[in-house]
Amino acid sequence: MKIATYNINGVNTRLANLLGWLEAAAPDVVCLQELKATDAQFPATALRDAGYHAVWKGEHRWNGVAILSRSGEPVVTRRVLPGAPEDVQSRYIEAAVEGVLIASLYLPNGNPQPGPKFDYKLAWFERLIAHAATLVSLDAPVVLAGDYNVVPTEADIYNSRSWKKDALLQPGSRAAWARLLGQGWTDALRERFPDDPPPWTFWQYFRQAWERDAGLRIDHLLLNPAAAARLKDAGVDREVRGAERASDHAPTWVELG
């Protein structure tokens, strides 16, 4: 089973890009983030015509998450991250597909920091850590996939000099990430590239970041032990980032046996 995560940065704006990649790469499951579309605006018909059933949680203008599957409609288990019923931002959806429990998540960016946006980022991270603790030891394989808006280490960025104040690299963000992994989750891309710099997943639109390959790794797939035991491969379809009107993220994927 090939499971991918892709911050599409506007599902309708990038629909042609998404459909082209789906046809070329043929992932079995896709977790999308940053739909930037309401529930009614989500292109379910176009995706169904491409062979994918979908479940989603949209939001006007910002956020929004979805899970696509080629093997029937995913069975939704959650449409919200537990712990803050007052939080209405669409950042989490969880579903079962062929015996694998899969979450598509869009962790808050947190900029500017310090401030309320960074506080929200860390609070959301705490809720994720608490919920992940209930999933990591399941007998079934679990994959937590998405845009975590965290650069885990200095090896996960081309050069951190101009990013020192960014929320993605703050000690609090990295400490929360380390605590999450400490529960027993496997970072699939790092597992696949243990000795080399892992491939970037994100390049800004400005300062010729793509042309200079000035990238970062912020899109991650975490595997519980049951899923990690089935890990066959992982990678990034970086060429998708170079297409016309592309998202600033590239699809990142894992293959489970």
N, C-alpha and C positions, 0 to 999 in steps of 0.2 A: 504494500500500500504506500503510495507516494502522497505525502501530506505537505502542503505548501502554505506559507503565510505571505501576504502581500498587502502592504499599505498602498491602496490604489489612489489616494489623494483625489477623490471625486469620481465615483463609480460611473456616472453618466458622462462626465467630461472625458474620461479615459476608457470608455466602453470598447471602442475599436481596439485599443491596445490590449485590454483584458481578453477580449475574444480571440485576438490573434495569438496571444501567449497560450491560452487554454488549448487551442487547436494544435499548436506546435509542441507543447510540453506534456499535455494530457495528464495532469495530476489527477489523482483519485478524489482528493479532498483539498479545498482551498479555504483558508481563513482570510477574510478581507477586513481591513480597517480603514477608517476615515472615509466612509461612504459619502458624506456630505449630501445626504438625500433623506427625505422623509420615507416612512414606510411605503406610502403610495407611489413615490418616485423611483423606488428600487426596480431595476430592469429585469424582473423575474422572467418575463416572457422570452426576452433575448437570450438569457442564460439557459432557460429550458430548451430553447431551440438548438443551443450549442451542446446539449446533453447533460446539463447540470441542474439538479434540484437545489433549492436554496432555502435557508432560514435566515432571518435577519432582524436587526433592531436598528431602525433609522433614527435620524435626528435632523431637524431643520438647520441647515448651513454647516454644522460641524459634526465631528465624531461619527458614530455609526459603525456597526460591526455585522459580519455575516459569515456563514459557513455554507460552502457549496459542496455537493457530492454527486459523483457519477453513478452511484449505486442506490438510488432512491433517496427520498427526503430524509435528512438527518432528524433524529428523534431528540427534540429539545429537552434538556434537563434544567437549564437555568437561562434566564434572560437578564439577570442582574447579579452583580457581585454582592454577596451578603454583607451585612454589617452597617449599612447606612440607608435606611428606607427613604430618607429625604433626598438622596442623590439621584437626580433624574438624567444625568448624562449617560448616553448610550456607548458604553465602553466594554461590555462583556456579554458574550453569549456562549453557551456550552451545550453540546449535543453528542449523542452516540451515533457512530457510523460503523457498521460491520464489527461490532464488539469493541471498538476503540472509543474512549471518551475524549473528546476534543474541545478545547476552549479557544475562541478567538478573542483576544484582548487588546485594548488600546490604552496603555498606561498614560496618565497625564504627562505633558511635556514639562511643566513646572517653571517655565520662564515667565517673567523675570524673577530671579531669586536674589536675596531673600524676599519673602512676601507671601500673600495668601495663596497664590498659584503653586508655589513650591510646597507650602504646608499641605495643600490638597493632594499634591503628588505623593508625598510621604504617607499621608493618611490612607490614600487609596492603596498604596503599596502594602501597608500594614494589613488591610482587609484581604488583599490577595494572598499574603503570607499565611494568614489565618485559614483561608479557604483551601489553599494548596495543601496545608497540613492534613486536611481531611481526605485528600485524594492520593497522596504520594504512595501510600501503602496498599492501595487497592490491588486485588489480584488481576484486574483487567488493565490493559495498557491505557495510559493517560498521556495526552500531549497538550501542553499549554503553549499556544502559538500566538505570536503577535508582535506588535511594535511596543517594546518595553520602554522606549525612550531612556535607556541606560546604556552607556558605554562602559562595559564591565571593568576593563583595565586599560593601561596605556598602550597595550598591544592591539587594542581594538579601534584605533583611530590613527589616521595618517600622521598627524602632528597635533598635539594638544595645546600648543602655545597660545593660539587665539581662542581657545575654548575654556580657559581656566575658570571663568565665572559662569559658565553655562550649567543649567540644572542637570544636564545629562551626565556630567562628570563629577558632580559634587560628592564629597565623602558620604553624605547621608544616603544618596541614591545608590552608590556602590555598596555601602554596608547593607542596605535592604536587599539588594540583589544577592550578595554573599549569604545572607541569612536564608533566603529562599532556596538557593542551591544546597545549603547545608542540611536541608530536610531530607536530601537524598535524590534530588533531581539531577539529570544529566543534560548539560548544554550540548545539544547534538552537533552544532557546527564546530565547537571547540574540540569535541570528542573526535570528529572527523579530521581536524587539522591540529593535532596536539603540539607539534613542534614548530609549525610555521605560523606566520600571521594569518588569521582566518580571513576569508574574503569579506570585503565591505558589503553592506546592504543598503547604504544610504549615501547620496551625494547631494549637497545643496544645489539650488538653481543658480546661485550667484557666485561670483569670484572664479568662474570657470572650474568649479569643483570637479565636474565630470571629466572635463578635458585633462585636468591635472591628476586625475585619480585621487583626489583629496577626499577620501571617503571615511565612513565610520561603520561600526557594526552595532546596530540598535534593534534589529529584528531577530528574534530568537525563538527557537523551538526547544522547550524543556520536556524531558521524558522521565516518567517515573520508572522504577526498576523493571517493571513488567514490559514497558515499551522499550527501554534501553537494551534489554536482552534480545530484542528483535531488530536492532539498528543495523542496517546494511550500508547506508550511504547518506550523505548530506551535502548540500551545496547551495550556491546562489546563481540564478540565471541573470548574470550581470548585463548581458547584451540587451535585455529588455529596457534597461535604463537609458540606453543610447538611442532608442527609437524617437521619432517625432512625437511631440506632445506627451512624452512619457511622465509617469510619476517620478518623484525624486527618490523613491525606493525601488529596489529590485526584488523579485520573488525569491524567497528563501525556502528551502524544502528539506525534507527528510524522507528516507525510504525505509519502511519497516518490512521485514520478512514475515 
